[in-house]
Each structure stands twice: as structure tokens, then as C-alpha cells.
Amino acid sequence: LFLNVLGRNDISSTLPVENRSYFYPSVSTSFIFTEALGLTSDILNFGKVRIGYAQVGNQATPYSLYTTFGTELAYNGLNRVSLNNRLNNLNLKPERTKELEIGTEITMFKNRLSADITWFQKNSFDQIVSASVASSSGFSRQVINSGEIQNDGWEIGLNGSPVAKVDGINWNIGVNFTKINSMIIDAGEGGDIILSAAGSNSSSPTNNIHRTGEPYGQIYGTRFARSADGALLIDQALGTPIEDNGEHIVGNPLPDYILGVNNTVSYKGFSLTALLDYKKGGDILSYTAASLKLRGQLAYSVDREAVRVVPGVYGDRTTFEPILNDAGEQIQNTTGISSFDWYFSNGFAAYGPAEVNVYDASVIRLREVQLSYRFKKSMLEKTPFGSANLGVSMRNVWFNAPNMPEDMNFDPEVLGSTASSNIN
């Protein structure tokens, strides 16, 4: 039975004098029950349970306190003094994180199978972020302490050796599973923090927002109007979808889970390793895809002459309700539109609502392949080396993102706009 207690105090010059000293403790305990209770056998070789609680403090980045003037040389040769667009904060507090973790480690069958299972809950509060503010204030962003966010989930690691022979073939496989739930407990005054903003035009603004009571970083934007059963509402005269009023959640960047599988096969000094991982779910907003569709640069959009009919029912632009026939039934859309209307006007590319540019970013990836050879000691006797390995490796060998637009060959991990927001 082990017990560890830690206390730490930091003093940071990037925080105001009254808040620059902050203390945070941690405590953890673990119990090796197989050893304490004499439970070891050929089936159960090792068993441990553990629990830990910790607090962590974090400082602000430099120059986050005072809002200062900057100087620059104007075109007429005179010095110009101006304020930065960011409003700093003289009352910043250190960020705080509290985490509870419970887990177990088990080894079985003469160490050929092992498991490491962890559940955790982490709450971070007083986070230091740069949030959008009204431009009427004279600034575009402000440094603030942002409230509280909670993350909880599971991390499971399994490791096994299906084949293990002395001087023969050895095969080891490791599997890692991660599932994390994230929730904004408190986004501070006003209940919203806009982290980033993007948009193909002014009519379809899109934001990553921290909003109290919602998961982390939801993508908010415009969407099409729909009937109660989910059918698109179509303008009977134009044949184009009707856009709903207001701002809605159009995407969730958080994946359902992440799975990694690492295989290593070795034989007489040679070793071949392949790392495969899979991310299930997690939405991405891609204006790269929108622009390619709009310009007809993807293979499936080369037919520019066809007349298309948007699946949906006729609707009223004023009430956002379906138009019914004499029998009280919804009327299926039969009004055709051109490729121009499909991709350019209020359709399914950059000039449509934000939701049409949101994609499921699930991806399977062969992340790394490595081949190596370990030289025998007898081969190194007349050299200054005690051991030596020679190997070659490849990374990001192959990927498949099945829910991105066909022929786009787009890697969801490449976020050219802002990597923190799942907007590309």
C-alpha cells in the first residue's frame, strides 16, 4: 500500500501582484492486492488498484496584464502611437484544474496479457482565454478568466502477446481506447465565449463558442429550415431550400472515441511495427471543401448542365412551415434548379448555410510503419558499440476519411485556418 502527498507553490511574474502566488496539492494511493493478499498464480500475475486527486495551477502568458500603446513608423515618416486590438486584464487569476482519477492494472497468463483501465474527471476553471468583444468597445478581443469546463471519460490500454517463442516469431499487440466527454459548466458572465469565427460570407457566419450547458467548442451557425419530420423546406417558386432564422449548433468537434492498435512482429533480430489508429466522429467545418464544390473542381460536380431537384417539401418562407395540399399532406418538391443555384445561391456550397459545409471527420490511419534490425552482440565484438539497431520508418503512410467529399483527398487533421477550432 503506497501513499504519495505533494504540495507545490508557484510565483509567476505574468500575473498581478495580489494573485501571482498560488499553491496546489495532490494525493494518490495505490494497493497491490495480489501481493498483499497472496493471490498470485499462473492466471493472475499482478493486480493493483489506485486512486488519485490533484490540483494544478497555471500562469498567464507574458504581457497579458497591461493594455499598452505601440509605436510604428507611418508612411509620412512620423511615428504613430496606437492601441492594440486586444484588451488585457489587470485582474487575472491563475488557471486552476482539479482532477480525480481511479484505475486498475492487471497482468495475467504469465505476463502475456495486461490491462490498464482508468476513469477520470477533470474540472478546469478560471481559464485564461482571449475572447471576442463588441467592436464598439474599441477592441476586438479581451483577456479574461473564463469560468469552468469539465472533462470526464475512460482510458483503456490492453497489451497481449499471442505468439511468444524463444528464438522464433514473437507477436505483440497493444490496443488503446479513449473516450472523453466535455461540458461547459460555466462560461462566465453572459454565458458565451466566442473562441473563433469564420464564414464564407456575411450571411453564413460561423463560430466556435463556449456556451454554458453545452459541450466544449460546439460549431454554431446557420442551417436550412425543416419540417417536423426533418424534411428540407423548399421555396416552391425557386426550387431552392429555405434558410432558417437564428443561430444553431451545426457541428460537434468532439469525437465519439479514439482507438489505436500497435502491432509488432519480431524474428531473429528483425522487427516490424505498424501503428493503426481510428477516430470515430467529430465534426469539421471545411470552407476548403465548400470552395472546391463551388468552383466545380471535384469530380462529382463536373456535370454543370444537369437540372437537379433538391429532396424536400414545399415550405413557407414566412412561417417556416410546410405547405399542405387539400388533403392536408406535405407536397414533395418537383421544382428543378441549375448547377449554379445548387452550388452558388442558397445551396450546398460556400454560399449556403454553415451546416452544408460541416462533415463527419471520422478517419482511419496507418500512422507509422517501422522496420528495424538489432545486431547480435557477437557481430559487435570488434567495435566500440555495446548494442546497435538499424531501421527505417514511415509516418502518415495512409489514411481514409470516408465522410469527406468524394475525390477531395482531404485529411481532417490538417486544419489550415485555426487548429483550435475545427474550422478549415
Disulfide bonds with the S-S distance in Angstrom:
none
